[in-house]
Amino acid sequence: MKRIVAFAILLMIDVSSSFGMMKMSGKLREVVLASSIGSSEDEVVSVDVVKEDDIENLKREILALCASCDRGFGASGEDRDQIELLLSDLSAMNPTASATNDFLTTDSPLRKCWRLVYTSASDVSVLGANPVFTLGGIYQDARMLPTVINVIDARPKILALAPTQFAASIDTLSRQKVFTTAKARGPNRIGLAFDRVEIEPKTFFGRDLPRLPFALGIDLPKFPAEAQKQLFDVANSIFGQIAPDSFTSFDSDWTTTDEDSDSGNPAYFDVNYLDEDFLVIQQASPGGVFAAVAVDQLSPP
């Protein structure tokens, strides 16, 4: 009997991955499994384990597709549809009810360094089309919340044409950083205020460059509220506050004050999925999805 049950479970998983049954909701899968397997202790398979397997299988499939299209920079329309359908399926199994819990403490689930594996956001995707630089690692470093640093490593594109045996000796890399201040605006919504832009030369023709005694950067101006709304194309109804239809439910304590609305930047993102090593967010303006994996640190030059 045990072998029959095990075979049936394996068959269900195989069929689901082949014919799209993975899109079935987690709750429905649990009901199907519970009703199919029976109730004796030696024959019941933990639905939590099955759900975790579904999640891990989805993440592996997503990572493989993202790698094949260079994080979305080389994605076709069909690639994007396939990846974002999988991301939607994954988000339906989000294990984190509130991504902003313990937001300013060391226990925050977001307090990590996240490396981009996919994006459909036009403001980032366009960087891959520039004729001057080849993009390296792209990160969202949230290890020092509420400061979040967006990091992009770039190399001169012309150097990629050099023979591989000379690659290390001519490697030239610069690191761009955009410093932002994050603020929880809801259980899964995070507002961003852009503070500063810096550039840091890391290597030049194979040689590590010493750290400069000063930062090469500029502080970004703080625009008035009306200018921000025009700049980020955010409607009055959601400027500086939570759009009620964005959540199935929310606590009134999450609504922001007039001071937040006047001084806070209307740029924000919603967390669609978050676990210990994978993050999916939806950018408000100009739109687009980001998927990232947790890493220990920024890649060394």
Secondary structure, DSSP 4 states (H G I P E B T S, - for coil): -HHHHHHHHHHHHHHHHHHTGGGS-HHHHHHHHHHHH-S-TTTPPPHHHHHHHHHHHHHHHHHHHHHHTGGGTT--HHHHHHHHHHHHHHHTT---S-TTTTTTSTT-TT-SEEEEEEE--HHHHGGGG-SSEEEEEEEEEEEETTEEEEEEEEEEGGGGGS-GGGHHHH--EEEEEEEEEEEE-SSSEEEEEEEEEEEEEEEETTEEPPPPSS-EEEEPP---HHHHHHHHT--TTTTTS--GGGSS---GGGSPPHHHHHHS-SEEEEEEEE-SSEEEEEESSS--EEEEEEESSPPP-
